[in-house]
Amino acid sequence: MSDINEKKDALIAAAKRCFDLRLQTNAGGNLSVRLDSQDAIIIKPSGVGFNECTRENLQIVHLDGTIEPSDHKPSKDLGFHLDLYRIRDDIRAVVHCHSPWATGYASAGLEIPCLTVQTIEKIGRMPLIPLSPQGGPQTEEDISPVFRDPAVNAAVLANHGTIGVGRTLMAAQYLAEIIEETAHIAFVRDTLMAAHGKRNADLPRFGTAADAKA
């Protein structure tokens, strides 16, 4: 049985959540989810806002790059979405946002530190991926080598945005939210430390999971 409508509805819900949380405010960014019924994905097309996603305007794209007939242009991010699914079977969803706090860190050339117990447990590290050698947005040639490491489930794109991946759209969505929250916390921490003349602060060594405390 086809799971197309089920996956479309899940993507629509995630897109609206991103919009409501102000992780994405316009037609930039992208979300996609892999179908279980065929070697294809559902993805938001170019020019469609996160809050305007519908069953009718979402695109079906096969992993070989074939795009099902559509009235919309394919996303500029389609290449790296497809490649992430090709290189890792455990990736079943991708959430890419231009969230402001995280993108601010990335635009300053700073890797967001995993400074909370939640980020230590859920993410571990958020690599900073530089702009392409030509100075433009990152492509699969820049992004895929980082995600070939199965321990990497989140990354920040310099001057661009964030990527969270997971086995479900909600799992990838949670990572996008944690990245943004952590960037905000890091900015507040660094601002307060500078104001009080502090140079060092403690960082957690493990998260809250029971097995990490053993």
SVG drawing of the C-alpha trace seen along z (x, -y; Angstrom):
<svg xmlns="http://www.w3.org/2000/svg" viewBox="-3 -43 42 45">
<polyline fill="none" stroke="black" stroke-width="0.4" points="0.0,0.0 1.3,-3.5 2.4,-5.7 2.5,-8.8 -0.4,-10.7 0.8,-9.7 4.3,-11.0 3.0,-14.2 0.8,-14.9 3.8,-14.3 5.9,-16.7 3.2,-19.4 2.9,-19.1 6.7,-19.5 6.8,-22.4 4.1,-24.3 5.8,-23.5 9.1,-25.0 7.2,-28.1 5.3,-28.5 8.6,-28.2 10.2,-30.8 12.9,-28.3 12.0,-29.3 10.1,-32.4 9.7,-32.2 10.2,-29.9 13.9,-29.2 15.0,-26.0 13.6,-22.6 12.2,-19.3 12.0,-15.9 11.0,-12.4 11.8,-9.0 8.9,-6.8 8.8,-3.2 6.7,-2.0 9.3,-2.9 12.8,-4.3 11.6,-7.9 11.2,-10.9 8.6,-13.6 10.2,-17.1 9.0,-20.7 9.6,-22.3 11.2,-25.7 9.2,-28.8 6.7,-27.2 6.8,-28.5 6.9,-26.2 3.4,-27.4 2.0,-26.9 2.8,-23.2 -0.1,-21.0 -0.5,-17.5 -0.9,-19.1 2.3,-21.1 4.7,-18.7 6.9,-16.8 7.8,-13.1 11.4,-12.5 12.9,-9.1 16.4,-8.4 17.8,-8.4 16.8,-12.0 13.6,-11.5 11.0,-14.0 7.3,-13.0 5.2,-15.5 4.7,-18.7 3.7,-22.4 6.6,-23.5 10.3,-23.8 12.5,-21.4 14.3,-22.7 17.8,-24.0 18.6,-21.7 17.3,-18.6 20.8,-17.3 22.1,-17.1 18.8,-15.7 18.9,-12.9 22.6,-12.2 22.0,-12.0 19.5,-9.2 21.8,-7.4 24.8,-7.4 23.0,-6.4 20.1,-3.9 19.3,-5.2 18.4,-8.6 14.7,-8.7 14.0,-12.4 15.9,-15.7 15.0,-19.1 17.0,-22.0 16.2,-25.5 17.6,-29.0 17.0,-29.5 18.5,-32.8 20.5,-32.0 22.2,-29.0 22.8,-30.7 24.2,-33.7 26.8,-31.5 27.5,-29.8 27.9,-33.2 30.5,-34.1 32.5,-31.0 31.8,-29.5 30.9,-25.9 28.0,-25.8 29.2,-24.2 27.3,-21.3 27.0,-23.0 23.8,-21.5 23.2,-17.9 20.6,-17.6 22.9,-18.5 25.6,-16.2 23.1,-13.3 21.1,-14.0 23.7,-15.4 27.3,-15.1 28.7,-17.6 27.3,-20.0 30.1,-20.3 30.3,-23.6 30.4,-23.1 32.1,-26.0 30.7,-27.6 31.5,-25.8 34.9,-26.5 33.2,-28.9 31.8,-30.9 28.2,-29.8 25.8,-27.6 26.9,-24.2 26.1,-21.2 26.2,-17.5 29.9,-17.6 30.4,-19.7 27.7,-18.1 27.8,-14.4 31.4,-13.8 30.5,-15.1 27.4,-12.9 29.2,-9.8 30.1,-9.5 27.1,-7.7 27.6,-9.6 26.7,-12.9 23.0,-13.7 23.2,-17.5 25.3,-20.1 25.4,-23.8 26.1,-25.4 28.2,-28.5 26.2,-31.6 23.3,-29.3 21.4,-27.3 21.1,-24.0 20.5,-20.3 19.0,-17.7 18.5,-14.1 16.6,-11.2 14.6,-8.0 11.4,-10.1 10.5,-13.7 9.8,-14.4 13.3,-13.1 14.9,-15.4 12.6,-18.2 13.7,-17.9 17.3,-18.2 16.6,-21.4 14.9,-22.8 17.8,-21.7 20.4,-23.3 18.6,-26.6 17.9,-26.5 21.6,-25.7 22.8,-28.5 20.6,-30.9 21.8,-29.6 25.5,-29.8 25.1,-33.4 23.5,-34.3 26.3,-32.4 29.1,-34.0 27.6,-37.5 27.2,-37.0 30.7,-35.6 32.2,-38.6 30.2,-41.0 31.5,-39.4 35.0,-38.9 34.8,-35.1 36.9,-33.1 36.0,-29.5 32.8,-27.7 32.1,-24.1 30.7,-21.8 28.7,-18.5 30.5,-15.3 27.4,-13.2 23.7,-13.6 20.7,-12.6 20.3,-9.1 20.4,-6.4 23.0,-4.4 25.3,-7.4 25.3,-7.7 26.5,-4.1"/>
</svg>
